[in-house]
Amino acid sequence: MIRMRAIRKVYSTGRVEVEALRGVDLDIGANEYVAVVGPSGSGKSTLMNIIGCLDTPTSGEYVLSGETVAGLDRNRLAEIRNRRVGFVFQNFNLLPYATALENVELPLLFAGVGTAERRARAEELLRKVDLADRMDHKPTELSGGQMQRVAIARALVNKPAIVLADEPTGNLDSASGKAIVSLFAELHAAGQTIVMITHDQAVARLASRVIQIRDGLVVEDRPAAA
């Protein structure tokens, strides 16, 4: 599903160039659950942004579901993000003035899905994440764990090939974090491909594979149980 070869990413700030990724080779297959770990500044967030087509590599080859991503225009990249990738962020990124249901419907709205189907799919996913009784609540009326479950439902609503999660338990208390990790395990068991960035080694061990990034390079790639 994901094939990366010699991926480099260089950021220029005036006369200074920062090499965030320094030649990453990576393959991730369908229905894998991969945790990406590494210290701050290691390049793991840059890697996630490139996988999710939020950013493009300076050089190298990236193929997602058989399509070469390098060189695609902004409109095509936006279409790939909306249809093939579901995003879950540490800070939830929910619209504060919209209900849980409306937040989950949003990607379908951008995809041009009709009102009745949008509503039905969003309601189904909110029930799946145990928020049937919170559909009409706005983010300020939800706990952190509930907001993250809304974000996960939103990430799944377009039936993406891959879910990218960036520190999804980082802003949650331990009980809520465990509930979210259990939900990801259920999604993986149902066939969902997941790539999760985390600094929490306990969370990483629950994935099936752990990739460690340091100084812009993959320094370890192993089964989580190893």
N, C-alpha and C positions, 0 to 999 in steps of 0.2 A: 504493500500500500504506500509506504514512504521509502524513497530511495534517495540518499544524499551522497554525493561524491565531491570531495575536496572543497567543501563549503567554507568560504571566507567572508567575513563581514568587517569592513573597516569604516569607522566613523571619523570624519574630519571636523575638528573644532579649530578654526583658524589655521595656523601653521602646524598644529599638532594632529597626528593621526593615531587613533586608538584601534587596535586590532582585536575585536571582540571574539571572533571565531577565526581559527588559524588552520583550517583544513580539516573539517569534520567529515568523516565517512560514517553513514548510519543507514541501517535498514530496519524498518518496523513493519511487521506483517499484520494482516487482518486478525482481529480478536486478540491482540496482545494488550496487556496492561503493563505499561512501562512507567517507572518512576525515574525522573531526572533529578539528580542531586548535585550539590556543589556549593562552595562558599560564595558569598556576595561578590559580584564582579567576575565570576567565573565564565560567564557567557550563556548560562542556562536560559535566562529570559530572552536573550537574543535568538537562541536556537528555537524557542517556542514561537516567537514572533515570525520567524521564517517558515516554520512548519505550518503555522496558521495563516500564512499569506498576508500578515499584517506588515511585513517588511520583506525586502528582497535581498538576496546575497550579493556581495560585491563581485564574487566569482564562484565558479563551481556549478554543479548540476543538481537540480532538485526535481524529482518526478513524484507527483502525488496522484495516486489512483490511475497511473498510466499516462498522465498528462505532464509534459515538461512545463514547469512554472516560470522559469527564467524567461524574460522577454515579453510576458503577457502584459496587456495594458491594464489600467486601473479598473475599468469596468469589468473585465473578465476576472481579475483578482477578487473584486468585491462579490461577484457571483459565486466564485469558489468558496469564499468565506461564508457566505450565507447558506449555501446548499450542501457543502461537504464537511464543514467544520463547525462544531459546537464549542463555545467558549464558556468557561467558568472561572471567574476572577475572585481574588481574595476579598475585594471590596464590593462584591456582588454586582455592581454596575446596573442596578435597577432604576427605572424611571420613578422618581419619588411621588409624582402626582398621579401615577397609574396604578390600578389594582394589580394583584397577583395575576389574575387572568389576562389582563391587558398586556402586562409585561411578557407573559409567555407567548401571547399571540403576535408580538411585534415582528419576529423574523418571518412569519407567514405573511404578514402584511407587505413586507418588502419583497417577498417572493411572488406576490400577486394572487395569493390563495383567497378564495371567496369567503365571505363573512361566516356562513354556516359551518363550513369545513374548518376554518380557523378556530371558531369557538369549540367545536367538538374535539379537535385534536388537543387544544390547550386544556380543556376540562379533563380529558383522559389522562394527560400527563400529570396534572396537579393531583388527581386521585392516586396516580401511581406513586407519587412522592409523599403521600399521606397529608395532603393539604386540601382535601375536598371541602372542609369547613372554613377555609381561609381564602377562597377564590376572590372574594370582593373586598379583601383587606389591602390597604396600601402598605408600602414597606415600613412606614413609621409605626404601624400597628402589628408588626411581626417581630419575632425574636431573630437573633442572628442566624441560628440554625434554620429557621423557617425561610428567611430571605435567601439563604444559600440553596435550599431545596427549590425555591422558585427559580433561581438562576440555573440550576441543573435541569429543571423542566424546560426552561427556555432554550437551553443548549441542545436538548433532544428533540425539540418540536419539529424541526425540519428533517428528522431522520438522518443525521450526519454520518459520514463514513468514520469520522474520528472525533472524539471529545478531547479538548485540550483544557487542562485544569491548572491554574497558576496559584499555588499555595491556597487551595480551597478550604483548608481548616485553619488558616493563619489568624483569622479574626474571631475564632469561635472558642467557647469554653470547652473543656475536655469532653464533657458528655455530648455536646452538640457535634464536636469534631468526630467522635466515635460513630455517631449516627450517620454523618456524611460519608465517612470512610466505608461503613457498611453498605450504604446506598451505592457507592461506586463498585463495590464487590458484586452486588446484585446485578448491576448493569453489565459488568464484564461477563458474569456467568450467563447472561442472556445474549451475549455475542457482541457487545459494544467494544470497539477499539478505544483505548484510553491512554493518553500521555499526560502524566501529572508531574508538575514541578513542585518539589517540596524540600524544606530544610529539615523536616522531621524524620529521623531515621526509622522510628516506629511505624509511621505512615508508609514510608518507602518499602519496608519489608512486607507489607501486605500486597504489593504489586507482584507480578510474576517475573519481572525483570527490572534490574536497577542499572542505570547508566550514570556514571559519575563524570562531571565536567570540571576541568580545572585549567585556568589560563587559556581558555578558548579551544581546548582539545578534549576529546573523549579519552580518559585515562583508565576507565574500567567499565566493562560491560558484562554483567553476570546475572544468572538467575537470582531472584531475591532471597531464596532459601539458602544460597551458598554461603 
